[in-house]
Amino acid sequence: MSRALVLLWTLLPSAAVAAPVGYFDLVPGVTLETGDTWISEDRRFRLYGVQSCLRGTSYTDSHGQKRDCGEASLAVLAAYIKDTKPVCAPVAKKDDTAYVVCYSTVGNQRLDLATVLITSGYAFAALNGEGLPYHVPYAVAEQRAREQRAGLWQFEDVQHPSILLSREVNARNKKASQ
């Protein structure tokens, strides 16, 4: 191969830059609903096995100010999308939501976006109806973040959103059975 051809080859856009087959690019400009859910091209996507903080719930920051926990989760997801340009693939569909797994390539490492969000302390392992994690490695990552007091875990009054959701469901069920 001639030097000119090699130079031309390295300067041309590569197919490796595009999302692999079956994946799609998660790019800035999508409409974020929460720290785990977004809308793109009139379709709703959610990170599989992840639960972000609920909007409208609060924590008290180190200055004694009440802050919206859901907004914190959303801001961190937006930053990771902007900074790491993830690619995602659908793994399940329920109702109008496609559940996806996403990864980012940072340097020569491929990082699972859900794990990054959870280990940074701005998302949590989603729990099923029995209180078990949908994806056990995310629960392990969450425990590590909690022990290291990463992200939202540094604040004493942060509450696990799956526990709050479970309490809501139990209260509705109790009220319905009365």
N, C-alpha and C positions, 0 to 999 in steps of 0.2 A: 504494500500500500504506500503510495507516495506521501510525502510530508504535507502537501497541500490538501490531499484527501483526508488525512488524519486530522488536520487543523479544522477543516470544514465539518467533519464528523463531530468534533468536540464542541463546535459552536452552534450546531443545529439543535433545536429543541428535541428533547428525548422523550420517548414514550414512557420512560421510567418516572418522569415528573408527573404524569397523569395518574389518577387513581387506578389501581388494578381492576381487572374485570370483576364485576360483582360489587365493587365498592363505589362510593361517590365522595366527592370533596365536600367537607363541611367548611364553608367559607364565611367570613364576616358578612353581615347584611341579612342573615336569616333573622326571623322574628323569635327572640327568646321569650318563652312563656315563664319558665322557671329555670333553676340551675341544672335541670336534667332534661328539659323538653323544649323543642323549638318547632317552628313552622317554616317550611321552605316549599315554594311553588305549590301552595295550598295543600300541602301534606304535613301531617304531624309526625314528629320523630321523638323518641325518648331513649335515653341510654338504658340499656338492659341492666337490671340488677342494681340500679342506683336510685337513691332517694335524696333529693336536695332538701335543704331547709324549706319549710313552708312559708310562703309569703304571708305577712301579717303576724308571724310569731316573732318574738324579740329575744335579744340577749343584751346584757349590760357590758359595754366595752370598758377598757382599762381607765377611762376618764369618767366613769359613772353615767355615761349616756346610754339611753335605750336605743338600740339599732335593730332594723328589720333583718332577721336572719335569712329570709328568702331572698332579699335583695343582695345580701353578701354572697350567697351561693351563685346567684345569677351573674353578678359582676365577675366572679372568678371564672365561671364557664366562658363568659365573653372574652376574657383576657386569654385563656388557653386557646380558644378558637383563633383569635387574632394572631397570637404568637407562635402557635405550633402547627397551624393548618392541618387539622386531622382529616383522615379519610375514614369512612364508615361503611358498614355493611349491615343490611337487615338480617335479623336472626329470628324474629317472630312478628306476628301481626295480631292485634286484638282490637276489635271495633275499628275506630278510625286512626289508630296509632301504630306506627311501625317501630318496633323495638330494635335498636341497633347496637353494635359494638364499634368502637372507633379507636384508631391508633394514630399516633403522631411519630414522626421520625425526627429525633433530635440528635445531631451528630450521626453516629452510626448505630444508635439505639432506637428500637421501635418500642414505644411506650403506650400502654393501654390507657386511654383517656379517663375511663372510670376509675382505674386504680390511682392515677395521678390526682384526680379530684378528691378521692377518699383519703389518700395518704397526706394530702395537703390540709385536710381537716375542713373542707368546704362542701363535702357531700358525704353520704352515709350508705351503708349496705342496705338495700331494700329488703324488707322481710315479707314473707308470704303470710297467708291467713293463720298458719300455725305458729307464727313468730320465728320461723327459720329463714336464714338468708337464701335468696334466689341463687346466689353464686358465693360459695363459701370463701374463696380467696378474697372477696371484697370485705367480708366480715373480719378476716384476719388483718387486712390492711387497715380497717377501721379501728380495730383494737390497738394496733401499733400507733396510729395517729392519736388515739385517746391517751395512751400511755405517755406519748411524747408531748402532749398538750399542743398539738399542731392546730393551726387555724382557729376555727370556732371552739375547739375543745379547750382552749386556754381560758375561756370565760365560764365561770362557775354555773351560770344559770342557763346555758345552752341545753336544749332538750332534743333528744333523738326524735326526728319527725315521724318515724314509723310507730313509735310508742304513742305519740299524740294522735296519729290517725287511728290506731287500734282503740284508744280510749273513746274517740268519736263514734266509731262503729259499735262498740259495746254499749255506749249510752243510747244510741239510736235503737239498737236491738232490744235493750231493756225497756225503753219507752214504748216500743211497738208491741211488746208482749204484755203490757199492763192493760 
